Amino acid sequence: MSLLTINNLSVSANGAAIVKKISFSIGKGEWVAVVGQSGSGKSVTASALGQLLGPNLKAEGEVQYKGDNLLALPLKKMRKLRGTSLSYVFQDYQGSFTPFLTIGRHFDEYQKAHLSLSRSARKQQAQEALVSVGLKPEMYSRYPFQLSGGQLQRVSIALALLLRPDLLIADEPTTALDSISSFKILELLSSLQKQTGCSILFITHDLRHVKNYADRIVVMKEGEIVEQGEKAQIMGKPKHPYTQLLIDAASSLKASFPLRSKEVAK
Ligand SMILES: Nc1ncnc2c1ncn2[C@@H]1O[C@H](COP(=O)(O)OP(=O)(O)OP(=O)(O)O)[C@@H](O)[C@H]1O
């Protein structure tokens, strides 16, 4: 069953097309990966879904979610949906944190905006969320600069999933991390997806990040979808030469993917 359906989505900057009439859907509980090289329009597509485009960008088309076209939703309603229905994790996790606020304060601000819980219930919920992403509850009192990149990205994921959204949009969440931390984040997302049943829209330029996790793959090039389908078909029998190029690039990079979980100490 489809959770979100994108129909002829286009994004333009001052009349110049960046994303060109793309259509794909995300099923309930499905992990859909959007792959393509830098500049192919992946992030712009992800941002368009939650009305997060820069002021000079214009989106057209339809993004159907539970009977609404997200592109046409009044901003107030869209703000309510962000976090509760669709949530984001970004590559630039550092930028999502205010340096002089503790991790606990970040949770607190978010909880106060969306929930009506007592102070102690908020703290308990936040600490449980930290534990759910493999962090110690004591991290609650730390400042962002006292955490590693991988730990901070885990906090971003805990925050993004706090309100149990239907869809997590993960825009290159591992790009700024070393390969072992990246692997751990991918494993974490996979296990959280199983626990919560959320769908994941995973944006990446690196097909190695896709092969263990995605159900379906959408390949973008210069703002267009050149191919989409089940992972086995795309990886095993790509139809488009560009997809083959991405596969070749991924297999020529002898990095530490895929590692087995037990080889990676926590
Ligand atoms: N606000 C903007 N104004 C004008 N052009 C933009 C804007 N944001 C993005 N672009 C352009 O749109 C194109 C697609 O950008 P996008 O960030 O979606 O690429 P991407 O596939 O996510 O690349 P990467 O993997 O490097 O993040 C690029 O050519 C980019 O320069």
The ligand as a Tripos MOL2 file, in Angstrom:
@<TRIPOS>MOLECULE
LIG
   31    33     1     0     0
SMALL
NO_CHARGES

@<TRIPOS>ATOM
      1 N1         18.2800   27.1870   -4.0110 N.pl3     1 LIG1
      2 C1         18.7640   26.8470   -5.2030 C.ar      1 LIG1
      3 N2         18.7760   27.7230   -6.2130 N.ar      1 LIG1
      4 C2         19.2140   27.3830   -7.4400 C.ar      1 LIG1
      5 N3         19.6860   26.1660   -7.7370 N.ar      1 LIG1
      6 C3         19.7040   25.2360   -6.7720 C.ar      1 LIG1
      7 C4         19.2550   25.5290   -5.4440 C.ar      1 LIG1
      8 N4         19.3840   24.4020   -4.6910 N.ar      1 LIG1
      9 C5         19.9070   23.4710   -5.5040 C.ar      1 LIG1
     10 N5         20.1120   23.9660   -6.7440 N.ar      1 LIG1
     11 C6         20.6680   23.2230   -7.9020 C.3       1 LIG1
     12 O1         19.8400   22.1240   -8.1740 O.3       1 LIG1
     13 C7         20.6140   21.0280   -8.6220 C.3       1 LIG1
     14 C8         20.2850   19.7920   -7.7880 C.3       1 LIG1
     15 O2         20.7530   19.9980   -6.4600 O.3       1 LIG1
     16 P1         20.5780   18.8980   -5.3300 P.3       1 LIG1
     17 O3         21.1400   19.4780   -4.0670 O.co2     1 LIG1
     18 O4         19.1940   18.4250   -5.2940 O.co2     1 LIG1
     19 O5         21.5340   17.7440   -5.8650 O.3       1 LIG1
     20 P2         21.8540   16.3650   -5.1930 P.3       1 LIG1
     21 O6         21.5600   15.3160   -6.1800 O.co2     1 LIG1
     22 O7         21.1860   16.2520   -3.8590 O.co2     1 LIG1
     23 O8         23.4330   16.4860   -4.9980 O.3       1 LIG1
     24 P3         24.3610   16.1170   -3.7300 P.3       1 LIG1
     25 O9         24.5250   14.6190   -3.7700 O.co2     1 LIG1
     26 O10        25.6340   16.8350   -4.0290 O.co2     1 LIG1
     27 O11        23.6810   16.6250   -2.5080 O.co2     1 LIG1
     28 C9         22.0670   21.4500   -8.5380 C.3       1 LIG1
     29 O12        22.5020   21.8230   -9.8100 O.3       1 LIG1
     30 C10        22.0430   22.6400   -7.6160 C.3       1 LIG1
     31 O13        23.0640   23.5390   -7.9050 O.3       1 LIG1
@<TRIPOS>BOND
     1     1     2 1
     2     2     3 ar
     3     2     7 ar
     4     3     4 ar
     5     4     5 ar
     6     5     6 ar
     7     6     7 ar
     8     6    10 ar
     9     7     8 ar
    10     8     9 ar
    11     9    10 ar
    12    10    11 1
    13    11    12 1
    14    11    30 1
    15    12    13 1
    16    13    14 1
    17    13    28 1
    18    14    15 1
    19    15    16 1
    20    16    17 2
    21    16    18 1
    22    16    19 1
    23    19    20 1
    24    20    21 2
    25    20    22 1
    26    20    23 1
    27    23    24 1
    28    24    25 2
    29    24    26 1
    30    24    27 1
    31    28    29 1
    32    28    30 1
    33    30    31 1
@<TRIPOS>SUBSTRUCTURE
     1 LIG1         1 GROUP 0 **** ****
